[in-house]
């Protein structure tokens, strides 16, 4: 802080998947502006690391389990007295085609990508309705388009758009705004692991950085995002600055969504 007040200073923000990647960056951004932050997740060690670094409350919880999510909200309320912003950021799993996905794999994908946001929003709603607030759901570019062999992830992220709109339709008149963010490639530990695997299986990809360069070669901005860039968008949605927005889906993908794929061949041919 530089001495000027922030419009999120003093607000209480709970972030699922807050121990790494985008979630940790969101926590850092809010804390830097004087918000009271709770980072939620199933693994306590990364939560404690983030919490110790920024002065947040670490809450070990399974956001897809009703009792665990309810207890997490209660812990936040006991510590801070209210809840102003919920960021439903937890996600992952579902990296196979439909024909290669077992029942257990499908259930896990729906649980972590959709169930975490649905259950956490449901359990947080009473507190948010009490004082008005925001829910920001972190979907993905996979919530708008389909990649190869990522059926569970794609379906779960698409469903988050429907969840955003349903929540916004039902609760906006009662004081709770709900919006979604769809990032493209972001340099997170999960994406790093994907790039490492890419490099291990593609002889032309030398390393992680070459992997990122390859997957963003046709992105107009020509690079992956940094977690802090997505955190800036979430901070905007979870603040009075976005006061007339609800049910919106903001795409943050470096322009990938506007590329006309059939014309790429012409561009590569120099036409």
C-alpha positions as CSV (number, residue, x, y, z in Angstrom):
1,X,0.0,0.0,0.0
2,X,1.2,3.5,-0.8
3,X,-0.9,5.3,1.8
4,X,-3.9,5.7,-0.3
5,X,-7.0,3.8,0.7
6,X,-8.2,0.8,-1.4
7,X,-11.8,0.0,-2.1
8,X,-11.1,-3.6,-1.0
9,X,-9.3,-2.6,2.2
10,X,-11.0,-4.4,5.2
11,X,-13.1,-6.7,3.0
12,X,-13.1,-10.4,3.9
13,X,-12.2,-12.7,1.0
14,X,-12.2,-16.5,1.0
15,X,-10.3,-18.3,-1.9
16,X,-10.6,-22.0,-2.7
17,X,-7.5,-23.5,-4.1
18,X,-5.7,-20.7,-2.4
19,X,-2.4,-22.5,-1.8
20,X,-0.9,-22.4,-5.3
21,X,-1.0,-20.8,-8.7
22,X,-3.8,-18.4,-9.5
23,X,-5.4,-18.8,-6.0
24,X,-2.2,-17.8,-4.2
25,X,-1.8,-14.8,-6.6
26,X,-5.4,-13.7,-5.8
27,X,-4.7,-14.0,-2.1
28,X,-1.5,-12.0,-2.4
29,X,-3.3,-9.2,-4.4
30,X,-6.1,-8.8,-1.9
31,X,-3.8,-8.9,1.1
32,X,-1.5,-6.3,-0.4
33,X,-4.5,-3.9,-0.6
34,X,-5.5,-4.5,3.0
35,X,-8.2,-7.1,2.7
36,X,-8.6,-9.9,5.2
37,X,-7.9,-13.1,3.3
38,X,-8.7,-16.8,4.0
39,X,-7.0,-19.4,1.8
40,X,-8.9,-22.7,1.6
41,X,-7.7,-26.1,0.3
42,X,-7.3,-29.7,1.1
43,X,-3.5,-29.6,1.6
44,X,-2.5,-27.6,4.6
45,X,1.2,-27.1,3.9
46,X,0.9,-24.8,0.9
47,X,-1.9,-22.9,2.6
48,X,0.3,-22.3,5.6
49,X,3.1,-21.1,3.3
50,X,0.9,-18.6,1.6
51,X,-0.8,-17.6,4.8
52,X,2.5,-17.0,6.6
53,X,3.8,-14.9,3.7
54,X,0.8,-12.6,3.4
55,X,-0.9,-12.8,6.8
56,X,-3.9,-14.8,5.7
57,X,-6.0,-17.4,7.5
58,X,-5.3,-20.9,6.3
59,X,-8.3,-23.2,6.3
60,X,-8.0,-26.8,5.5
61,X,-11.3,-27.9,3.8
62,X,-12.7,-30.0,1.0
63,X,-14.8,-27.4,-0.9
64,X,-16.9,-30.1,-2.6
65,X,-18.0,-31.6,0.8
66,X,-20.9,-29.8,2.3
67,X,-20.0,-30.3,6.0
68,X,-16.3,-29.4,5.3
69,X,-17.3,-26.3,3.3
70,X,-19.8,-25.2,6.0
71,X,-17.1,-25.6,8.7
72,X,-14.7,-23.5,6.6
73,X,-17.2,-20.7,6.2
74,X,-17.9,-20.8,10.0
75,X,-14.1,-20.6,10.6
76,X,-13.9,-17.5,8.4
77,X,-16.9,-15.9,10.2
78,X,-15.5,-16.7,13.6
79,X,-12.2,-15.0,12.7
80,X,-13.4,-12.0,10.7
81,X,-17.1,-11.6,11.6
82,X,-18.4,-11.6,8.0
83,X,-17.7,-12.7,4.4
84,X,-17.6,-10.3,1.5
85,X,-16.1,-12.2,-1.4
86,X,-15.9,-15.8,-2.3
87,X,-13.5,-16.8,-5.1
88,X,-14.2,-20.3,-6.3
89,X,-10.9,-21.2,-7.9
90,X,-10.3,-24.9,-7.1
91,X,-10.0,-27.1,-10.1
92,X,-8.1,-29.8,-12.0
93,X,-8.6,-33.5,-13.1
94,X,-10.4,-34.8,-16.2
95,X,-7.6,-35.1,-18.6
96,X,-8.7,-37.9,-20.9
97,X,-11.2,-38.4,-23.7
98,X,-14.7,-39.7,-22.9
99,X,-13.9,-43.3,-24.1
100,X,-10.8,-43.4,-21.9
101,X,-12.5,-42.0,-18.7
102,X,-13.6,-44.4,-16.0
103,X,-16.6,-43.7,-13.7
104,X,-14.2,-42.8,-10.9
105,X,-12.2,-40.4,-13.2
106,X,-15.4,-38.7,-14.4
107,X,-16.7,-38.3,-10.9
108,X,-13.4,-36.8,-9.7
109,X,-13.4,-34.3,-12.6
110,X,-17.0,-33.2,-11.8
111,X,-16.2,-33.1,-8.1
112,X,-13.2,-30.9,-8.3
113,X,-14.1,-28.6,-11.2
114,X,-17.8,-28.1,-10.6
115,X,-18.7,-29.6,-7.2
116,X,-16.2,-27.4,-5.4
117,X,-17.7,-24.2,-6.7
118,X,-21.3,-25.4,-6.4
119,X,-21.0,-26.5,-2.8
120,X,-18.8,-23.6,-1.6
121,X,-21.2,-21.1,-3.1
122,X,-24.2,-22.8,-1.5
123,X,-22.5,-22.8,1.9
124,X,-21.2,-19.2,1.6
125,X,-24.5,-17.7,0.4
126,X,-26.1,-17.1,3.8
127,X,-23.1,-15.0,4.9
128,X,-22.9,-13.2,1.5
129,X,-26.6,-12.4,1.6
130,X,-26.3,-11.1,5.1
131,X,-24.1,-8.2,4.0
132,X,-24.1,-8.3,0.2
133,X,-21.0,-9.4,-1.6
134,X,-19.5,-11.1,-4.7
135,X,-18.8,-14.6,-5.9
136,X,-16.1,-14.9,-8.6
137,X,-15.9,-18.3,-10.3
138,X,-12.7,-19.2,-12.0
139,X,-13.5,-21.2,-15.1
140,X,-11.2,-21.5,-18.1
141,X,-10.9,-21.1,-21.8
142,X,-11.9,-24.8,-21.6
143,X,-15.3,-23.5,-20.4
144,X,-15.8,-22.1,-23.9
145,X,-14.0,-24.4,-26.2
146,X,-12.9,-28.1,-26.2
147,X,-9.3,-29.2,-26.2
148,X,-8.1,-32.7,-27.1
149,X,-8.7,-35.5,-24.6
150,X,-9.8,-33.3,-21.7
151,X,-13.4,-34.3,-21.5
152,X,-14.0,-34.1,-17.8
153,X,-12.1,-30.8,-17.4
154,X,-13.9,-29.3,-20.4
155,X,-17.4,-30.3,-19.3
156,X,-16.7,-29.2,-15.7
157,X,-15.4,-25.8,-16.8
158,X,-18.4,-25.3,-19.2
159,X,-20.7,-26.1,-16.4
160,X,-19.2,-23.4,-14.3
161,X,-20.5,-20.8,-16.8
162,X,-24.0,-22.2,-16.2
163,X,-23.5,-22.1,-12.5
164,X,-22.3,-18.5,-12.7
165,X,-25.4,-17.5,-14.6
166,X,-27.8,-19.4,-12.4
167,X,-26.4,-17.9,-9.3
168,X,-26.5,-14.4,-10.8
169,X,-30.1,-14.9,-11.9
170,X,-31.3,-16.1,-8.5
171,X,-29.3,-13.9,-6.1
172,X,-28.3,-10.6,-7.8
173,X,-31.6,-8.9,-6.7
174,X,-30.8,-10.1,-3.2
175,X,-27.4,-8.3,-3.2
176,X,-24.9,-10.9,-4.3
177,X,-23.2,-10.4,-7.7
178,X,-21.7,-13.4,-9.4
179,X,-19.2,-13.3,-12.3
180,X,-16.8,-15.7,-14.0
181,X,-13.3,-15.5,-15.4
182,X,-12.0,-17.7,-18.2
183,X,-8.2,-17.7,-18.3
184,X,-6.2,-19.2,-21.1
185,X,-2.7,-20.6,-20.5
186,X,-1.3,-19.3,-17.1
187,X,2.1,-20.1,-15.7
188,X,1.1,-22.1,-12.7
189,X,2.5,-25.3,-11.1
190,X,-0.2,-27.3,-12.9
191,X,0.5,-25.8,-16.3
192,X,4.3,-26.2,-15.6
193,X,3.7,-29.9,-15.1
194,X,1.8,-30.1,-18.4
195,X,4.6,-28.3,-20.2
196,X,7.2,-30.7,-18.7
197,X,5.1,-33.6,-19.9
198,X,4.8,-32.0,-23.3
199,X,8.6,-31.6,-23.5
200,X,9.1,-35.2,-22.4
201,X,6.9,-36.6,-25.3
202,X,7.6,-34.1,-28.1
203,X,11.2,-34.3,-29.4
204,X,10.9,-30.8,-30.9
205,X,10.0,-29.3,-27.5
206,X,13.3,-28.8,-25.6
207,X,12.0,-27.7,-22.3
208,X,9.1,-26.0,-20.3
209,X,9.6,-22.6,-21.9
210,X,9.6,-24.1,-25.4
211,X,6.3,-25.8,-24.4
212,X,4.7,-22.5,-23.4
213,X,6.0,-20.9,-26.6
214,X,4.5,-23.7,-28.7
215,X,1.0,-23.6,-27.1
216,X,0.9,-19.8,-27.3
217,X,2.3,-19.5,-30.9
218,X,-1.1,-18.5,-32.3
219,X,-2.2,-16.4,-29.4
220,X,-2.2,-12.7,-30.4
221,X,-0.3,-11.6,-27.3
222,X,2.1,-14.5,-27.9
223,X,2.6,-15.6,-24.4
224,X,1.0,-17.3,-21.3
225,X,-0.3,-15.1,-18.5
226,X,1.3,-14.7,-15.2
227,X,-1.0,-15.6,-12.2
228,X,-0.9,-11.9,-11.0
229,X,-2.6,-10.9,-14.2
230,X,-5.6,-13.1,-13.6
231,X,-5.6,-12.0,-10.0
232,X,-6.0,-8.4,-11.1
233,X,-9.2,-9.3,-13.0
234,X,-10.6,-11.2,-10.0
235,X,-9.8,-8.3,-7.7
236,X,-11.8,-6.0,-10.1
237,X,-14.8,-8.3,-10.0
238,X,-14.6,-8.7,-6.3
239,X,-14.7,-4.9,-5.7
240,X,-17.1,-2.0,-6.0
241,X,-15.4,-1.1,-9.3
242,X,-17.5,-3.8,-11.0
243,X,-20.7,-2.8,-9.3
244,X,-23.0,-3.1,-12.4
245,X,-21.6,-6.4,-13.5
246,X,-23.3,-9.7,-12.7
247,X,-23.6,-12.9,-14.7
248,X,-20.7,-11.8,-16.9
249,X,-17.9,-14.0,-18.3
250,X,-14.6,-12.3,-18.7
251,X,-12.1,-14.0,-21.0
252,X,-8.4,-13.5,-20.2
253,X,-6.5,-15.6,-22.8
254,X,-4.3,-13.2,-24.6
255,X,-6.8,-13.0,-27.5
256,X,-6.8,-16.7,-28.3
257,X,-10.6,-16.9,-28.4
258,X,-10.8,-14.4,-31.3
259,X,-8.4,-16.3,-33.6
260,X,-10.1,-17.8,-36.7
261,X,-8.5,-21.3,-36.8
262,X,-9.2,-22.0,-40.5
263,X,-7.2,-19.0,-41.5
264,X,-4.0,-20.0,-39.6
265,X,-2.8,-22.0,-42.7
266,X,-2.9,-18.8,-44.8
267,X,-0.9,-16.9,-42.2
268,X,1.7,-19.6,-42.0
269,X,1.9,-19.5,-45.8
270,X,2.7,-15.8,-45.6
271,X,-0.6,-14.7,-47.3
